[in-house]
């Protein structure tokens, strides 16, 4: 089977999501059982302490589209565009630390 460019790009998004998942579990082992992997798109749901959910998601199907970290908060929900795997992990850790 030959992969089209679109197929290869989509597969790359899923691989990236797996790398993000592994990095988050390595940084916060307690997330291992609570991270929710979306079955239809490259997206992770991260339940937050005290309620709410953080989303880590690919913003578009374009190959160079960024990943974002969306943090729900009653007073000021935020969305952070990220440039690297390390930044995604840092944003998630910061959200957990601010709720501790």
C-alpha positions in Angstrom: 0.0 0.0 0.0 1.3 3.5 -0.9 0.6 6.3 1.5 -0.7 9.6 0.1 0.8 12.8 1.6 -2.4 13.4 3.6 -2.2 9.9 5.0 1.4 10.3 6.0 0.6 13.7 7.6 -2.3 12.3 9.6 -0.2 9.3 10.8 2.5 11.8 11.9 -0.1 13.6 14.0 -1.0 10.3 15.8 2.6 9.6 16.4 3.1 13.0 17.9 0.2 12.5 20.1 1.7 9.3 21.4 5.0 11.1 22.1 3.1 13.8 24.0 1.2 11.2 26.0 4.4 9.4 26.9 6.1 12.6 27.9 3.2 13.7 30.1 3.1 10.3 31.9 6.9 10.4 32.4 6.6 13.9 33.9 3.5 13.1 36.0 3.1 9.3 36.5 -0.2 9.9 38.3 -1.7 10.8 34.9 -1.2 7.3 33.5 -4.7 6.1 34.2 -6.6 9.4 33.8 -5.4 10.8 30.4 -8.1 10.3 27.8 -6.9 9.7 24.2 -9.5 10.8 21.6 -10.2 8.0 19.1 -11.1 10.3 16.2 -8.5 13.1 16.3 -5.1 13.9 17.7 -6.3 15.2 21.0 -5.7 14.4 24.7 -8.0 15.3 27.6 -6.3 15.9 30.9 -8.6 16.0 34.0 -7.5 18.7 36.4 -7.4 18.5 40.1 -10.6 20.1 41.5 -12.5 19.7 38.3 -12.2 20.9 34.8 -10.3 19.6 31.8 -7.2 20.6 30.0 -7.0 19.8 26.2 -3.9 19.1 24.3 -4.8 19.2 20.6 -3.6 19.7 17.1 -5.3 22.8 15.7 -5.5 21.8 12.1 -4.7 19.0 9.7 -2.0 21.0 8.0 1.5 19.4 8.6 3.0 22.4 10.3 -0.1 23.3 12.4 0.8 23.8 16.0 -0.4 21.9 19.1 -2.3 23.9 21.6 -2.9 23.5 25.4 -6.4 24.7 26.4 -7.0 25.1 30.1 -10.5 25.5 31.4 -11.1 27.9 34.2 -14.3 29.5 35.3 -12.8 33.0 35.4 -10.3 33.0 32.5 -10.0 30.0 30.2 -6.7 30.1 28.3 -5.3 28.6 25.1 -1.6 28.4 24.6 -0.1 27.7 21.2 3.0 25.6 21.7 6.2 25.3 19.7 7.6 22.0 21.1 6.9 18.9 23.1 8.8 20.4 26.0 6.6 23.4 26.0 3.4 21.2 26.0 4.7 19.3 29.1 5.7 22.6 30.8 2.3 24.1 30.3 0.5 21.0 31.7 2.9 20.9 34.7 2.3 24.6 35.3 -1.5 24.0 35.3 -1.2 21.2 37.8 1.1 23.2 40.1 -1.2 26.2 40.0 -4.1 24.0 41.2 -2.1 22.2 43.9 
